[in-house]
């Protein structure tokens, strides 16, 4: 199947279109933001638009195509800025924009990891990233890898932010239990030295969100290498 953006939006024959892809996408986004991704169905979307579900297939052939439209539409929320010449700081700034976008659309982080989409808005974002990296001596493939990793790692961080706090507390409590048991000396040495038992990690210590900028900088530098 070809990309939906490579097909005409309106059929050359038949009745005039009553809606547009942009309108359908906007309504689908509103449903997902309000009630979650599972609530986005052709039936629900048709009801919101005041039309029949069958008529929507004039605009999108499958629900997956609708998800593609939604994912790419959100990419229009990035705000490109003139590159400063400090490529790493600029990439981190783009990553921080992505974190904000993913937080606004809680359903999006999972799709970013499982259904990465390249459409018109995503292509504009890629172009912006490549402009930021233009002075860097790394080759094109490495720059595209850096873009992919920036997307994937940022989405993973946001999923971590959205995870159940109770689960984090349970994980931290069990890890404390395992460390003081004496059965995992290597783990205990890494985690506790030189801390006392009453200073062992809490749930907050296992949440990587606050270390986003440092970790993403190390990953991007590892992929792209130094400037010179």
Buried (B, 14 or more C-beta within 10 A) or exposed (E): EEEBBEEEEEEEEEEEBEBEBEEBBEBBBEBBBEEEBEEBBBEBBBBEBEBEBEBBEBBBEEBEBBBBBBBBBBBBEBEBEEBEEEBBEBBBBBBBBBBEBBEEBBBBBBBBEEEEBBBEBBEBBBEBBBEBBEEBEBEEEBBBBBBEBBBBBBBBBBBBBEEEEEEBBEBBEEBBEBBEEEEBEEEBEEBBEEEEEEEBBBBEEEBBEEEBBEEBBEBBBEBBEEEE
